[in-house]
Amino acid sequence: MKKSHGPAFRSARIELAMCSACRGRAVVQGVFHELPCAQCNASGWVSAETGQALPLDVLVTQLSFRLQATQHQIKQLRRPVLMNGPAVQYEHNNRRGAGGSNYTGD
């Protein structure tokens, strides 16, 4: 059965693109100083489909989705790489060599 009224169960993901007016900087150069970009509501991001600025409440949600995805990617990249095979012997000190150094048996 399709939902016909009320808010959506999940927030829709909207594809974002950098604002062409400010090039993602959120400000444009005025005569004497920088001014907030009016095309993107001073966020640097617009809808990729329409090129229009998003309402602020929708923009906050979409930026939060992007931040969470980026934090997840950073967490995945920081995870230590587990080594297998003979390379493990060269990476960790087994303290069997002279003066407690690494001995590989080569």
N, C-alpha and C positions, 0 to 999 in steps of 0.2 A: 504494500500500500504506500502510495506516494504522499509525502507531507504537503499539506495545502495551505496552512496558516501558521503564524508564529515565527519566531526566529529560527534560523538554521541550527542544526545540531552541532555542526563544525564550521568554523570560519573559513571562508574560501581563500585560497592562496592567490594573490594577484601578482603577476609578473611585473617587476619594477625595472625602470631604465633611468639612467642619469638624465637630468634636466639639460636640454640643449642650450638654454639661455645662460645658465651659470656653470655648466659643465660639471655638475655635482658639488660645487663649492658652497651652495646655499646663499651666496652673496654675489651681487654684480657691482662693477666699479661705477660709482657716480662721478660727478665732476670733481669733487674734493675728497670724498670718502666712500667707503663701501656701503651699499644699501641691501636690505634683505630682498632676495629674488621673489618677485610677485608671481611668476609662472609656476613655481613649485611650492609655494607657501614657505619659503626659506628652509626647505628640507634637502634639496639637491636631488630628489627622486620624484618621478612621475610614473603614471601607468604606461607600461610598454605598449599596450594595445592602442590606447587613444592619445597618448602624449599629454593628457590633462593632469592637473594636480589632484591628488586624492584628498578627501576630507580628513581633517586632522585625527579624528578618532580611528578611521580606517588605516591611516598612515602609520600611527603608533603601533597598531596590531601587526601590520605587514613588516615593519622594521624589527619588531620583536621576533617574528618568525625567522627573519634573515639572521639576526644576532644569535638565536639559538642554534641554527644550522651551522653557522660559522664556529661557534664555541664547540659544537660536537666534532667538527672537522679538526680543530686544534687539539682537542682531547685525543682523537685517534692518532694524530701525527706525533704526539708526545709519548705515546705508549712505547715502552722499550721493545726492541726487536729481539726475539728469542733466536739464538743461533743454534744450529745443529751441525753435527759432523766434526771434522778435525779442526775447524776454525775456532771452536770453543776453547780448545787447549791453548791457543795463542792469545786469546783475549783476557783470560783471567789468571791471576797470579796463584800458582799452586804452592809457592814457597819451598820448593824442593831443590832449587839451585843454590849456587854459592852465595852466602850472605842473605838467604831467604828470598832470592830472586826467582823468576819463573824458569822452570826446566821443562823443555819440550821433548827431549830425547833425540833431537836431530844430530 
